[in-house]
Amino acid sequence: MSETALVDLVADLVGVRHAGGYRFKVQERVLRQFAEHCRREGYPDGSITKEAIEGFCYGRHLASSTVLRNELALRQLADHARAFGWAAHTPATTTRVRVPHQPPYVLTEDEVARLFFAIDSQAMSSYSNKALVDPVLFRVLYGTGLRVSEALNLTVSDLDISAGTLRIRDSKNGCARTVPVTDRLAKTMQAYVAAAHPIPWHSDYVFYARAAGRPINQATLYTRFRGYLADAGIPHFAGGPHPHSLRHGFAVANLRRWAAGGADLAAMLPYLACYMGHADLRGTQYYLRLTADACPEVMAKAQVRFGYVIPAPPGDEL
């Protein structure tokens, strides 16, 4: 029997995943909870039994999504444990998760124009810097398709204005990427940084509410966005619009522009997936279907082969 304790085995797996560039935060929490469950129930180190796993994973009080999350995390632990000579049961991960389908909300061109008019019309105030920050922050979201968290985590050192690029370090899928922006957006950001960061420090967050050392909270951004929607006369409901709708708009605007120019839409998908930080093409293909459904003129151009090209991002008009 191995002398390695389960809690140490969990810590080793977490270290391996972090070293590989994975965030692994949720899985780490699940595995530490499992180690505590095994300690509390008296399961000895040296093996991971089916009984221990089923006692932790399954219960009427647990949602199916939670069960599947636990199963996936424990599969990784089981594989890791066997490398240390443990006998480890592997959960089957057969739990089915029912997710209600909610198509993403894509703002119309008229809604985009009204939204940015409302954002740009905010009066300067001594109590808030949103009139300085938000016109640029929301243009970055719409003109680059970044996730909200990616935009809010940008630091001054992530900007290369001369090259016209943004460095995304902590993305959803744990992979860094470099995102090019249009010349107009780069100049807008350059003017903003000069005003918002008169004495820039490399670790300062580009977009901040009170202090450059702290980013804007996502809940704060969402509240501001709803206010702009109201000012623009755009209804808000459970499925949208929300700040992430600007990311959807970026993808759809690209695909519509390419279709109008006679481009091979499917050939654009690999680069668009890389640009937007998708782990694979499934998310990007969803935007292709969404665009085709919303724009009948695009439908005939959606069924083509795959390839690789580099598009120019939209947003020059803003």
CORGI-V185529 format. One record per pair of residues at least 12 apart in sequence whose ideal C-beta (glycine too) atoms are under 8 Angstrom apart, sorted by the first residue. I is the first residue (numbers start at 1). J is the second residue. D is the distance in Angstrom with one decimal. If there is no record, write none. Layout:
i={I & I}
j={J & J}
d={D & D}
This chain:
i={1 & 1 & 1 & 1 & 2 & 2 & 2 & 2 & 2 & 3 & 4 & 4 & 4 & 5 & 6 & 6 & 6 & 6 & 6 & 7 & 7 & 7 & 9 & 9 & 9 & 9 & 9 & 10 & 10 & 10 & 10 & 10 & 10 & 12 & 13 & 13 & 13 & 13 & 14 & 14 & 14 & 16 & 21 & 21 & 22 & 23 & 23 & 26 & 26 & 27 & 27 & 27 & 30 & 30 & 30 & 30 & 31 & 31 & 31 & 33 & 34 & 34 & 34 & 34 & 34 & 34 & 34 & 37 & 37 & 37 & 38 & 38 & 41 & 46 & 46 & 47 & 47 & 47 & 48 & 48 & 48 & 48 & 48 & 48 & 48 & 48 & 49 & 50 & 52 & 53 & 53 & 53 & 56 & 56 & 57 & 57 & 57 & 57 & 64 & 64 & 64 & 64 & 65 & 65 & 67 & 68 & 68 & 68 & 70 & 71 & 71 & 71 & 71 & 72 & 74 & 74 & 75 & 75 & 75 & 78 & 78 & 102 & 103 & 103 & 104 & 104 & 104 & 104 & 104 & 105 & 105 & 105 & 105 & 105 & 105 & 106 & 106 & 106 & 106 & 106 & 106 & 107 & 107 & 107 & 107 & 107 & 111 & 111 & 111 & 112 & 112 & 112 & 114 & 114 & 114 & 115 & 115 & 115 & 115 & 115 & 116 & 116 & 116 & 116 & 117 & 118 & 118 & 118 & 118 & 119 & 119 & 119 & 119 & 120 & 121 & 122 & 122 & 128 & 129 & 129 & 129 & 130 & 130 & 132 & 132 & 132 & 133 & 133 & 133 & 133 & 133 & 133 & 134 & 134 & 136 & 136 & 136 & 136 & 137 & 137 & 137 & 137 & 138 & 138 & 138 & 138 & 139 & 139 & 139 & 139 & 140 & 140 & 140 & 140 & 141 & 141 & 141 & 141 & 142 & 142 & 142 & 142 & 142 & 143 & 143 & 143 & 143 & 143 & 143 & 143 & 143 & 144 & 144 & 144 & 144 & 144 & 144 & 144 & 145 & 145 & 145 & 145 & 145 & 145 & 145 & 146 & 146 & 146 & 146 & 147 & 147 & 147 & 147 & 147 & 148 & 148 & 148 & 148 & 148 & 149 & 149 & 149 & 150 & 150 & 150 & 150 & 150 & 151 & 152 & 152 & 152 & 152 & 152 & 152 & 153 & 153 & 153 & 153 & 154 & 154 & 154 & 154 & 154 & 155 & 155 & 155 & 155 & 155 & 156 & 156 & 156 & 156 & 156 & 156 & 156 & 156 & 156 & 157 & 157 & 158 & 159 & 159 & 159 & 161 & 161 & 161 & 161 & 164 & 164 & 164 & 164 & 164 & 165 & 165 & 165 & 165 & 166 & 166 & 166 & 167 & 168 & 171 & 172 & 173 & 173 & 173 & 175 & 175 & 177 & 177 & 177 & 179 & 180 & 181 & 181 & 182 & 182 & 182 & 182 & 184 & 184 & 184 & 185 & 185 & 185 & 189 & 193 & 196 & 196 & 197 & 221 & 222 & 222 & 225 & 225 & 225 & 229 & 247 & 248 & 248 & 250 & 250 & 250 & 250 & 251 & 251 & 251 & 251 & 251 & 252 & 252 & 252 & 252 & 253 & 254 & 254 & 254 & 254 & 254 & 255 & 255 & 255 & 255 & 255 & 255 & 256 & 256 & 256 & 257 & 258 & 259 & 259 & 259 & 259 & 259 & 262 & 263 & 264 & 264 & 264 & 264 & 264 & 265 & 265 & 265 & 265 & 265 & 266 & 266 & 266 & 266 & 266 & 266 & 266 & 267 & 267 & 267 & 267 & 267 & 267 & 268 & 268 & 269 & 269 & 269 & 269 & 269 & 270 & 270 & 270 & 271 & 271 & 271 & 271 & 272 & 272 & 272 & 275 & 288 & 289}
j={44 & 45 & 46 & 47 & 45 & 46 & 84 & 85 & 86 & 45 & 45 & 84 & 86 & 45 & 35 & 38 & 39 & 45 & 48 & 32 & 35 & 39 & 77 & 80 & 81 & 84 & 86 & 28 & 31 & 32 & 34 & 35 & 77 & 80 & 31 & 76 & 77 & 80 & 27 & 28 & 31 & 80 & 174 & 175 & 174 & 170 & 174 & 69 & 73 & 72 & 73 & 76 & 69 & 70 & 73 & 74 & 73 & 74 & 77 & 56 & 52 & 53 & 56 & 70 & 73 & 74 & 77 & 52 & 55 & 56 & 52 & 56 & 55 & 86 & 87 & 86 & 87 & 88 & 74 & 77 & 78 & 81 & 86 & 87 & 88 & 89 & 89 & 89 & 89 & 74 & 89 & 91 & 70 & 74 & 70 & 71 & 74 & 91 & 95 & 96 & 97 & 98 & 97 & 99 & 95 & 93 & 95 & 97 & 91 & 91 & 92 & 93 & 95 & 93 & 90 & 91 & 90 & 91 & 93 & 90 & 91 & 239 & 239 & 290 & 240 & 244 & 245 & 248 & 290 & 239 & 240 & 241 & 242 & 245 & 248 & 245 & 248 & 249 & 252 & 290 & 294 & 234 & 241 & 245 & 246 & 249 & 232 & 234 & 241 & 142 & 249 & 318 & 232 & 233 & 234 & 138 & 228 & 229 & 232 & 234 & 135 & 138 & 139 & 318 & 232 & 228 & 229 & 231 & 232 & 134 & 135 & 138 & 228 & 135 & 231 & 134 & 135 & 209 & 196 & 208 & 209 & 209 & 224 & 192 & 195 & 196 & 192 & 196 & 207 & 208 & 209 & 216 & 224 & 228 & 188 & 189 & 192 & 207 & 151 & 207 & 216 & 221 & 225 & 228 & 243 & 246 & 185 & 188 & 315 & 318 & 166 & 181 & 185 & 189 & 243 & 246 & 247 & 250 & 246 & 249 & 250 & 315 & 318 & 181 & 182 & 185 & 250 & 313 & 314 & 315 & 318 & 166 & 179 & 181 & 185 & 250 & 313 & 315 & 246 & 247 & 250 & 251 & 275 & 276 & 313 & 166 & 168 & 179 & 247 & 171 & 172 & 244 & 247 & 277 & 218 & 221 & 243 & 244 & 247 & 170 & 172 & 218 & 168 & 170 & 171 & 172 & 277 & 207 & 205 & 207 & 215 & 216 & 218 & 221 & 169 & 170 & 205 & 215 & 166 & 168 & 205 & 206 & 207 & 202 & 203 & 204 & 205 & 206 & 193 & 197 & 200 & 201 & 202 & 203 & 204 & 205 & 206 & 202 & 203 & 206 & 189 & 193 & 206 & 186 & 189 & 190 & 193 & 180 & 181 & 182 & 183 & 186 & 178 & 179 & 180 & 181 & 178 & 179 & 181 & 179 & 277 & 277 & 277 & 277 & 278 & 279 & 277 & 279 & 274 & 275 & 277 & 275 & 313 & 313 & 315 & 312 & 313 & 315 & 316 & 315 & 316 & 318 & 313 & 315 & 318 & 206 & 206 & 208 & 212 & 212 & 243 & 242 & 243 & 241 & 242 & 243 & 241 & 276 & 287 & 290 & 276 & 313 & 314 & 315 & 272 & 276 & 284 & 287 & 291 & 287 & 290 & 291 & 294 & 314 & 268 & 272 & 311 & 313 & 314 & 268 & 272 & 287 & 288 & 291 & 298 & 291 & 295 & 298 & 314 & 311 & 291 & 295 & 297 & 298 & 301 & 301 & 309 & 301 & 304 & 305 & 307 & 309 & 288 & 298 & 301 & 302 & 304 & 288 & 302 & 303 & 304 & 305 & 306 & 307 & 304 & 305 & 306 & 307 & 308 & 309 & 309 & 311 & 281 & 284 & 285 & 288 & 306 & 306 & 307 & 308 & 308 & 309 & 310 & 311 & 284 & 287 & 311 & 313 & 302 & 302}
d={8.0 & 7.5 & 3.7 & 7.8 & 7.1 & 5.3 & 5.4 & 5.0 & 5.8 & 8.0 & 6.9 & 5.4 & 7.8 & 5.0 & 4.9 & 5.7 & 7.6 & 5.3 & 7.6 & 7.7 & 4.7 & 7.6 & 7.3 & 6.6 & 5.9 & 6.4 & 7.6 & 7.8 & 4.5 & 6.1 & 7.6 & 5.1 & 6.8 & 7.2 & 6.9 & 6.7 & 6.1 & 4.5 & 7.9 & 4.8 & 7.1 & 7.5 & 5.2 & 7.0 & 4.7 & 7.6 & 5.3 & 6.8 & 7.7 & 7.7 & 4.4 & 6.9 & 6.6 & 5.5 & 4.2 & 7.5 & 5.7 & 7.5 & 5.6 & 7.6 & 7.9 & 8.0 & 5.2 & 7.6 & 7.7 & 6.4 & 7.2 & 7.3 & 7.0 & 4.7 & 5.4 & 7.8 & 6.6 & 6.0 & 7.7 & 5.5 & 4.4 & 6.7 & 7.8 & 6.9 & 5.9 & 5.5 & 6.4 & 7.5 & 4.1 & 5.9 & 5.9 & 4.1 & 7.9 & 5.8 & 5.6 & 5.5 & 6.8 & 7.7 & 4.7 & 6.0 & 6.9 & 6.2 & 5.4 & 6.6 & 4.9 & 6.9 & 4.8 & 7.9 & 4.7 & 6.6 & 4.4 & 5.4 & 7.9 & 4.3 & 7.3 & 4.4 & 6.2 & 6.0 & 7.9 & 5.4 & 5.6 & 6.0 & 6.2 & 4.5 & 7.6 & 4.9 & 7.5 & 6.9 & 7.0 & 7.6 & 6.8 & 4.4 & 6.8 & 5.9 & 2.8 & 4.8 & 7.4 & 4.8 & 7.0 & 6.6 & 5.0 & 5.5 & 5.1 & 7.1 & 6.7 & 7.6 & 5.9 & 5.8 & 7.5 & 5.3 & 7.2 & 5.4 & 7.6 & 7.1 & 6.7 & 8.0 & 4.0 & 6.7 & 6.6 & 7.8 & 5.9 & 7.0 & 4.9 & 6.5 & 7.6 & 7.1 & 7.5 & 6.0 & 6.9 & 4.6 & 7.9 & 3.9 & 4.2 & 5.4 & 5.4 & 5.6 & 5.3 & 5.3 & 7.3 & 6.7 & 7.9 & 7.6 & 7.3 & 7.7 & 6.9 & 7.8 & 6.1 & 7.4 & 6.3 & 6.0 & 7.9 & 6.9 & 5.4 & 7.4 & 7.7 & 7.4 & 6.3 & 7.8 & 6.0 & 6.3 & 4.3 & 7.6 & 6.4 & 4.8 & 7.7 & 7.7 & 7.8 & 8.0 & 7.8 & 6.7 & 6.4 & 6.4 & 6.7 & 5.3 & 7.8 & 7.8 & 7.1 & 7.2 & 6.4 & 4.2 & 6.6 & 7.9 & 4.3 & 6.0 & 6.1 & 6.0 & 6.7 & 6.5 & 6.5 & 4.8 & 7.2 & 6.2 & 6.7 & 2.8 & 6.4 & 6.8 & 5.5 & 5.8 & 7.5 & 6.8 & 6.2 & 7.5 & 7.9 & 4.9 & 3.3 & 6.0 & 7.0 & 5.0 & 7.6 & 7.6 & 7.0 & 7.0 & 6.9 & 7.3 & 6.2 & 7.3 & 6.4 & 7.1 & 5.8 & 6.5 & 5.0 & 6.2 & 7.9 & 7.9 & 7.5 & 6.8 & 5.1 & 7.6 & 6.0 & 8.0 & 7.3 & 6.8 & 7.4 & 6.0 & 4.7 & 5.5 & 6.6 & 7.0 & 7.4 & 5.7 & 7.4 & 6.2 & 6.4 & 7.9 & 6.9 & 4.3 & 6.9 & 6.7 & 5.7 & 6.2 & 5.8 & 6.5 & 6.9 & 6.1 & 4.8 & 6.6 & 5.6 & 7.5 & 4.8 & 8.0 & 6.2 & 3.9 & 7.0 & 7.3 & 6.7 & 6.8 & 6.7 & 5.6 & 6.5 & 4.7 & 7.4 & 5.8 & 5.4 & 7.5 & 6.4 & 4.2 & 5.1 & 6.4 & 5.3 & 7.0 & 7.2 & 4.6 & 6.4 & 7.9 & 6.6 & 4.6 & 6.5 & 6.3 & 7.6 & 4.5 & 7.1 & 8.0 & 6.9 & 7.8 & 5.8 & 6.4 & 6.9 & 6.3 & 7.9 & 7.0 & 5.8 & 5.8 & 5.3 & 7.5 & 5.4 & 8.0 & 7.9 & 5.8 & 7.9 & 7.9 & 7.1 & 7.8 & 7.8 & 6.4 & 5.9 & 6.6 & 6.2 & 7.9 & 6.7 & 5.0 & 6.3 & 7.4 & 7.3 & 7.6 & 7.6 & 7.5 & 6.5 & 7.7 & 6.7 & 6.6 & 7.3 & 4.0 & 7.8 & 6.2 & 6.5 & 5.0 & 7.1 & 4.4 & 7.3 & 6.3 & 6.0 & 7.4 & 5.8 & 7.2 & 7.9 & 6.4 & 6.2 & 4.2 & 6.9 & 6.1 & 5.9 & 6.6 & 6.4 & 6.6 & 7.5 & 7.3 & 7.0 & 4.5 & 5.0 & 7.8 & 7.6 & 7.9 & 4.9 & 7.1 & 6.4 & 7.8 & 6.2 & 7.3 & 5.4 & 5.6 & 6.3 & 7.2 & 7.2 & 7.7 & 4.7 & 6.2 & 5.2 & 7.6 & 6.9 & 7.0 & 6.2 & 3.5 & 6.9 & 5.7 & 6.0 & 6.0 & 5.6 & 4.8 & 6.4 & 6.6 & 6.7 & 6.7 & 7.6 & 5.3 & 6.1 & 6.2 & 5.5 & 6.5 & 5.3 & 7.7 & 7.1 & 7.6 & 5.8 & 7.6}
